[in-house]
Amino acid sequence: MIIYSVTVRIKKDCENEWLSWMKDVHIQNVLKTNYFNGYNIFKVLVPEVEEDVSIYKIKYELEDFEKYKAYSSNDAIRLQSEHKDKFHGKIKASREVMQKI
């Protein structure tokens, strides 16, 4: 199993709007690409980094690395751009891909 992990640092003043949009729009659009089997979303409680920032981790599950490569080539740039444009200046995102051992 492959995990595509996205870590997002979001300003607290738009956290609720961002979380609703992620659940209702963005994550659904990612899943509609049909590369992913599911996801989990987590809010980091400790450590607190900054007073005005919350950190979330979204873990998308894929069957194999080939599906990740296809997603990366075909859909990732468009979906990442939508996220960045919607919350410009309010988020910082980083990504990593892991293999379950």
Secondary structure, DSSP 8 states (H G I E B T S, - for coil): -EEEEEEEEEEGGGHHHHHHHIIIIIHHHHHTTS--SEEEEEE--SS---TTEEEEEEEEEES-HHHHHHHHHHTHHHHHHHHHHHTTTTEEEEEEEEE--
